[in-house]
Amino acid sequence: MAGALRLGIDLGGTKIAGIVLDREGAVRAEGRVVAPRGDYAATLQALAALVARLEGDAGSRCSVGLGMPGAVSPATGLIKNANSVWLNGQPFVSDLERLLDRPVRAENDANCLAVSEAVDGAGAGAEVVWAVILGTGVGSGIALNGRALSGRGRIAGEWGHNPLPSPRDDERPGPACYCGRSGCIETWLSGPGLSAAHARRTDSGLPGEAIVAAMRAGDGEAQATIAAYLDRLGRSVAYVVNILDPDVIVIGGGLSRVPELIHGLPAATAPHVFSDAFDTPIRASLHGDASGVRGAAWLW
């Protein structure tokens, strides 16, 4: 399907976004619909309807790439590790291929972010791009020369479900995670994790946006919460830098829109990197919320 229009789908927990790109990356059609929650069959039908609508708008049949939570298990062909739990254990990609009557290339949504930013985003031209999602959940993806690194078990980049590195006494055993473990990076660095950490400090229920606003207004407790968050983020980033040593680190997700975190992260990371210097560029994603869906299109 070389040279054909590329259609990408980003399947989220609350919305499904779609886009059609031409070979230069220009948008030919785009749209989004509400994601059916808890309903496997309705999710498939919503995807098929969105593909039909976008192809009608673009005036052409397209290749289809899918960014999704979790991954396809190489052992069974079924979905695993999806926080949209109604997909787990289902032959989701195979069922979608039958509905669309064509092959579908599917990757974890964090891998799609990495591909998007490596092809024509904040990591364009870099050989190794590590893309981090800091949002409702925490994950990451790796792109090598513009292609997703999925790994043998399709778990490459599953950074959020490793334990927080070098935990301090007051960080043990850490908050419980939906995956069944305690102290996962996601429980500390997600948006809800930030709110929970602030609540433990202040007994308040502020969301992340309000904590950031209070920090900017000079609130000492909010400043301490953000400083602790940045310290944990720096330790967690260094953990991967010491293994992968990427050329560029791209930050996506809602917390990527907090410039103080992007600007403060190199200094928070450097003390934990096993090197005489740490100069890896750390950048916010160029395409923002559209990066995942663009990366899904670029899977072809």
C-alpha positions in Angstrom: 0.0 0.0 0.0 3.0 2.3 -0.6 2.0 5.8 -1.5 -1.6 5.3 -0.4 -3.3 7.5 2.2 -2.7 6.4 5.7 -5.5 6.3 8.3 -4.7 6.2 11.9 -6.9 5.5 14.9 -6.2 6.2 18.5 -8.4 4.2 20.8 -8.6 5.8 24.2 -10.7 5.1 27.2 -13.2 7.9 26.6 -12.7 8.8 22.9 -11.7 7.3 19.6 -9.7 9.7 17.3 -9.0 9.2 13.7 -6.9 10.9 11.0 -6.0 10.5 7.4 -2.5 11.6 6.3 -1.0 11.9 2.9 2.6 10.8 2.2 3.9 14.3 3.3 2.0 14.1 6.6 -0.7 16.6 5.6 -4.2 16.0 7.1 -6.8 14.9 4.6 -9.5 14.0 7.1 -10.0 13.7 10.8 -12.7 13.1 13.4 -13.5 11.6 16.8 -16.3 9.8 18.5 -17.1 8.7 22.0 -15.5 5.4 23.0 -18.1 2.8 24.1 -16.9 1.8 27.6 -17.2 -1.8 28.7 -18.7 -3.0 25.4 -16.4 -5.0 23.2 -18.7 -5.4 20.2 -19.7 -1.7 20.3 -16.0 -0.7 20.3 -15.4 -2.7 17.1 -18.5 -1.2 15.4 -17.5 2.3 16.4 -14.0 1.8 14.9 -15.5 0.4 11.7 -17.9 3.3 11.4 -15.2 5.9 12.0 -13.0 4.3 9.3 -15.8 4.4 6.8 -16.6 8.0 7.6 -13.0 9.1 7.3 -12.4 7.2 4.0 -15.5 8.9 2.7 -14.2 12.3 3.7 -10.8 11.6 2.2 -12.3 10.0 -1.0 -10.0 7.0 -0.9 -9.5 3.6 0.7 -6.6 3.8 3.2 -4.1 1.7 5.1 -5.2 1.4 8.7 -3.0 1.7 11.7 -4.3 1.4 15.3 -2.9 2.8 18.5 -4.5 1.1 21.5 -4.0 0.4 25.2 -2.2 -2.8 25.9 -0.7 -5.1 23.2 -1.4 -8.2 21.2 0.1 -11.2 22.9 2.5 -13.1 20.5 1.6 -16.2 22.4 -2.1 -16.1 22.0 -3.0 -13.3 19.5 -5.3 -11.9 22.2 -5.1 -8.5 23.9 -3.2 -8.2 27.2 -2.3 -5.4 29.6 -5.0 -3.0 28.4 -6.5 -0.7 31.1 -9.6 -0.7 28.9 -10.1 -4.1 30.5 -13.0 -5.2 28.2 -10.4 -5.7 25.4 -8.2 -8.1 27.4 -8.4 -11.7 26.3 -10.1 -10.8 23.0 -8.9 -11.3 19.4 -9.4 -7.6 18.9 -7.1 -6.9 16.0 -8.2 -10.0 14.1 -11.8 -9.1 14.6 -11.2 -5.5 13.4 -9.3 -6.8 10.3 -12.4 -9.0 9.4 -14.7 -6.0 9.8 -12.5 -3.7 7.7 -11.5 -6.5 5.2 -7.8 -5.5 5.3 -4.8 -5.9 7.4 -4.4 -3.6 10.4 -1.1 -2.7 12.0 -1.6 -2.2 15.7 0.8 -0.9 18.4 0.5 0.3 21.9 -0.5 3.9 22.1 2.8 5.0 23.7 4.7 3.4 20.7 2.5 5.4 18.4 3.5 8.6 20.2 7.2 7.6 19.8 6.7 6.9 16.0 4.8 10.2 15.5 7.5 12.3 17.2 10.3 10.4 15.5 8.8 10.8 12.0 8.0 14.5 12.0 7.8 15.7 15.6 10.1 16.7 18.4 12.4 13.8 17.7 12.5 14.1 13.9 15.8 12.8 12.5 16.9 11.1 15.7 17.9 7.4 15.6 16.5 6.5 19.0 13.5 8.3 20.4 12.1 7.5 23.8 8.6 8.9 24.2 7.0 9.2 27.7 3.3 9.6 28.5 2.5 11.4 31.7 -1.3 11.6 31.9 -4.1 9.6 33.5 -1.7 6.7 33.1 2.1 6.5 32.7 3.8 4.6 29.9 6.4 5.0 27.2 7.3 3.9 23.7 10.5 3.6 21.8 11.1 4.4 18.1 14.2 3.2 16.2 14.8 5.1 13.0 11.1 6.0 12.9 9.7 2.5 13.6 8.2 1.2 16.8 10.3 -1.2 18.9 7.6 -3.6 20.2 9.9 -6.2 21.7 9.6 -10.0 21.8 6.7 -10.0 24.2 5.3 -6.7 22.9 6.1 -5.0 26.2 9.0 -2.8 25.2 8.6 0.6 26.9 6.3 -0.6 29.7 8.0 1.8 32.0 5.0 2.7 34.2 4.8 -0.7 35.8 8.3 -0.9 37.1 8.9 0.1 40.7 9.9 3.7 41.6 13.7 3.7 41.5 15.7 4.3 44.7 12.6 4.7 46.9 13.0 6.7 50.1 11.7 5.4 53.4 8.4 7.3 53.1 7.9 5.9 49.5 7.8 2.3 50.6 5.9 0.1 49.8 4.2 2.7 47.7 0.5 3.1 46.6 -1.4 0.1 45.3 -1.6 -0.2 41.5 -4.4 -1.6 39.4 -1.9 -4.1 38.0 -1.7 -5.8 41.4 1.7 -4.4 42.5 2.5 -1.6 44.8 4.8 1.4 44.2 4.7 1.3 40.4 6.0 4.4 38.7 2.5 5.0 37.4 1.1 5.4 40.9 3.5 8.2 41.5 3.8 10.0 38.2 0.3 9.9 36.7 -2.1 12.8 37.1 -4.1 10.9 39.7 -0.8 10.0 41.4 0.2 13.6 41.6 -3.2 14.5 43.2 -2.9 11.6 45.6 0.6 12.7 46.7 -0.6 16.2 47.3 -3.6 14.8 49.3 -1.2 12.8 51.5 0.7 16.0 52.2 -2.2 18.4 52.7 -5.4 16.3 53.1 -6.8 18.1 50.1 -8.4 16.7 46.9 -7.0 19.1 44.3 -6.6 17.8 40.7 -3.2 18.2 39.0 -4.1 21.4 37.2 -5.1 23.1 40.5 -1.8 21.9 42.1 0.2 23.4 39.3 -1.8 26.7 39.5 -1.2 26.9 43.3 2.5 26.2 42.8 2.7 29.1 40.3 0.8 31.3 42.8 3.5 30.6 45.4 1.7 28.1 47.6 4.4 26.3 49.6 2.7 23.0 49.9 2.0 22.8 46.2 5.6 23.8 45.5 6.8 21.0 47.7 4.5 18.5 45.9 5.8 19.5 42.5 9.4 19.4 43.7 8.8 15.8 45.0 7.1 14.9 41.7 10.1 16.2 39.7 12.5 14.3 41.9 10.6 11.1 41.3 10.4 11.7 37.6 14.1 12.4 37.4 15.0 9.1 39.1 12.5 7.2 36.9 13.8 8.8 33.7 17.4 8.1 34.6 16.6 4.4 35.1 15.8 4.1 31.4 18.5 6.5 30.2 21.1 4.2 31.9 19.7 1.3 29.8 18.6 2.8 26.5 20.6 6.0 26.2 18.2 7.6 23.8 19.1 10.5 21.4 15.9 12.4 22.4 13.3 12.1 25.1 9.9 13.4 24.2 7.2 14.0 26.9 3.6 13.6 26.0 0.3 13.5 28.0 -1.4 16.1 30.0 1.5 16.8 32.3 3.7 17.6 29.2 1.9 20.9 29.1 3.6 22.0 32.4 6.7 23.8 31.2 8.2 23.7 34.7 8.5 19.9 34.5 10.1 19.9 31.1 12.6 22.6 32.0 13.4 21.1 35.4 13.7 17.5 34.3 17.4 17.5 33.0 18.7 18.7 36.4 16.5 16.2 38.2 17.7 13.4 36.0 21.4 14.1 35.8 22.5 13.0 39.3 21.2 9.5 38.7 22.7 9.0 35.2 25.8 6.8 35.1 27.9 9.2 33.0 30.2 12.1 33.3 27.5 14.3 31.6 23.8 14.2 30.7 22.9 16.4 27.8 20.1 14.4 26.2 17.4 16.8 24.8 14.1 16.6 26.7 11.2 18.1 24.7 7.5 18.3 24.9 5.7 16.5 22.1 5.3 18.6 19.0 2.0 17.2 18.0 0.4 17.2 21.4 -2.8 15.3 21.7 -2.7 14.4 18.0 0.6 12.6 18.3 -0.8 9.2 19.1 -3.3 9.2 16.2 -0.6 10.5 13.8 1.8 7.8 14.9 -0.9 5.1 14.3 -1.2 6.4 10.7 2.6 6.3 10.3 2.7 2.6 11.2 2.4 2.0 7.5 
